Amino acid sequence: MMAETKRRTVVVAMDGSKHSEYAYQWYLENVHKEGDIVLLVHSSDFSFAYPPNSLMMNSNPMVIERIVREFEQKEQKFLTELETLLARNKVDGKVIRVHGHAGEGLIEASNEHGAEFIVTGTRGLGTIRRTILGSVSDYILHHSHVPVLVCRHLDEHSSHVQK
């Protein structure tokens, strides 16, 4: 009798950056197992796309509606690209859109779908910028109840290596 292999659920944070794309590719090439269910999670946070002042300075409802519509079109295009990425790589999974703070949304999606682990990229912010801006990968590391794999993009890594 052949033992049935357990299917793992893996959350991969995708924000459209080269860092998240690298993390996804690294996962596929080094960790992915046949049967894994891959959830590409993208956070749509309107507040980060358009600073609050840009909306408040122009209170014309038609302008605000246009900005929101353009943002939504860009988001839908990106989500479609993620679905295509799964299909192209013949990966069993789906795209999940969360709203609000990316770290919180990723943790929530991970918990909700029973993820075995989370894969994320990192931009490699310096200490000061990370303190001011916050870091999604730091947030995930400190709030996840499952293992987290943080992949640093090769270009970023080489800039931190002392010579």
N, C-alpha and C positions, 0 to 999 in steps of 0.2 A: 504494500500500500504506500503510495507516494504522499509525502507530507505536503500540505497546502502552505504556500508561502504567504506570510502576513503582508497585507498591502499597507504601505506607509502613506500617510498624508503629510505632504511637505508644503509649507508656505514660503513663497519667494516674493520678497518686496520688490515692486517694480515702479519706478518713478520716471522712466524715460531717459535717465542719465546713462552715460557710458559705464558708470559704476554698478548700476543695477543690472545692466545687460551683461557685464563681465561676471557678476555673481551668478546669474542664471546659467551662463555658458559653463562656468567653472563647476557648478553643481552638476550639470548634465554630463560633463566629461569625467568627473571624478567621484561622484557620490550616487548619482541616479541609478536606481535598480528597476528592472522591468517590473511593472505592476504598481510602481509608485503613482500616487495621485498628486499632481502638482497644482497647487492653487496659486496663481499669479495675482497678488493683491496690490491694488493701486488705490491710493488715497486721493480723492478729489477734494481739495481744500481751497475753496474760492478765495478765502482771505489771504492766502499766500500768493495767489496768482495776481491779484490786484490790490495794492496797498489801500487801506481804508480812506486815506486822504484823496485818492484819485476818484473815488465814488462820491465823497462828500463835497468835493469842490464843484462837481457838476451835478446838480439835483434834477436835471432834466430826465424825466422817467424814460423817454425814448432812448437816450444815450445809455442809461444804466441797463435797460432791457437789451440793447445791442451788445454791450459788454458781456452780460451774462450769457446771451445766446452764443457769442463767439467762443467764450470759455467752454460752454457745454459741447459745442461742435468739435473743439480740439480734444476734449476729453473722450467723446465718443469715437473719434478717429483713432486715438491712442488705444482705447480698449479693443477696438477691432484689430489693430496691429498685434496686440497681445494674443488674441484668439488665433490669429494667423501664425504667430510664432509657435504656439502649442501644436497646431496642425502640421506645420512644416517639420517640426522635430519629432512628430509622431508620439507626442506625450499625452497620456491620459490625464486630463485635468480640466480646469475651468478658470475663468477670469472673475475675480471678485472686486467690486468697487466699494470702498468704504469712504466715509465722509469725516471731515474734521482732522484733528492732529494725526499725522501718519502713524506714529508709534502706537498710539492708543488703538487706532483702527486695526493695525496689524496684530496686536496682542488679542484684541477681541475676536478677529477672524480666526486666529490660531486656536483660541479656546473653543469657539463655537463649532469648529470643524474637526476638533480632536487631532490637531497636527502633532506629528512626532518630533519635528524640529522646524526651525525657521532659518531661511537663508536671506542674507541682506548684504548689500554693498556698503561701502563707506567712502565719503569724500575726503577723509583725512584732514578735517579742519584742525587748525592749531588750537592750543588750549584757550586762548582768549576768544577766538571766534566761536568755538564750541560752547564756551560758557555763556556768551551773549545770545547766540542763535539757537543753542540746543543741538542735540544730535539725535537723529532718529535711531541710529544703530546703538548709541548709548542707552536710549530709552528702552529699546527692545531687550538689550542685555540685562538691564536692571529690573525689568518687569515680567519677563517671560518665565513661564513655569516649565518650559521644555528647552532642550539645548538650542543654541543659536550659533550659526556659522556665519562669521563676518568675513567677507572677501574684500581684500584691498586690491584695487586695480593696479596692475603692474607699473603703469606710468607713475602713479602716486607713490607706490612703494619705493621705487628707485630714487625718488626725490628725497626720501627720508633716510636712506642708507648713508651712513658716514663713510667717507672715503679716506 
